Amino acid sequence: MSNKSPNVSVIIPTYNRGYCIKRCINSVINQTFKNFELIIVDNYSSDNTFNLISGFDDARIKYFLFKNNNIIAKSRNYGLSKANGKYIAFLDSDDWWKSQKLEHSINELDAGFDLVYHDLIIKNEAFRIEHKIRNFSWQLKKPIMQNLILDGSPISTSAVLVRTSLMKKINGFSEDPKLVGSEDYDAWIRCSMFSNAFKYLNKDLGYY
């Protein structure tokens, strides 16, 4: 790796995900696009999460302990405060990506879009359901804000790649306890106050 700043900062908030965190991290490390930093924000896990993360010998991984008081937006915002990349990707620690997720998404951002999102494959491992269900998103129509408000959000947080500058314009995710569970929807609406350049990739590039 060169000494230049990473092009992408991947932010993973986590808590007691020792059973799946390695899969999540490996899906980032195995990306075809390599110029990234991986910021893991751990809400003081009490399981083996730290030991598993410590087993990775990769200088791109940065690990932080941070108490979020059950508001995951605080962990994501803390990760944003540590990010050095031109672009930001979010990945929940029980989700994971296909190897070309960053490459495909970055191509669209480099072409001029401000926020890119795609489909995810839904897998219900808790009930051992083997079949996969595709999470169908759609291309939002302009004006983006109106479409989001009237038709709801097709954007999953683990499917997003967004310009860091845009996330800074909206001051990150709302940490209002009343918005827990919908803070991402709120963030995309506020992003649409500054940009209509949202791009949907009709590809399933990860797993939920």
C-alpha positions, 0 to 999 in steps of 0.5 A: 500500500502507498502512503496516499490517503485511502479512497474509501473509508468503510465503517463497521459498527459492531457489538457482540458479533463474534459469530459473524464479524470475520465473515464481514471483515473478510468480505471487505479485505477480499474486495477487488478494489484495494485502496480503502481503510476499514474502521471498526467501531466496537460498542465494548463487546463482551464476547470474543470480537476483539480477539477475532479482529486482532487476528487480522494482520492488515494495516488498513484495519483500524479498531476503536472502542466507543460507547454508543448508548444503544444508538448505532448512529453514534457509532457510525458518526464516530467512524465518520469522525475518523474517516480519511477517505474521499468516499464512505461505505457503511457495512453492518457487522452481520452483513457482508459484500460480494467482492466487486461491491466497491469497484462497481460503486466507485465507478459510478461515484467517479462518474459524478454521482454522489450516492450509490446503492444496490440490491442485497440478498436476504439470508435468514440464517437464524431459521436455516432457510437456505433459499435467498431472497433478493432485496429489490431496490429501485432508481429514485426519481427526481426530485429525490427528496419527494420520491423518498418521502412519498414512496419510502426508501429503497436504500439499505445502509450496507448497500451505500457508497457516498461522498464524504463531503455529502455526509459532512454537509448533513452532519452525519446521522441523527442521534435523536433516540426517536429516530433509532431504526430510521436514522438512515432513512432520515440521512438519505432525505437530508442528503437529497436536500443537497443532491439529486445525483443518486444512482441505483445499481441493479445488481445484488452486491452483498448479503443482508 
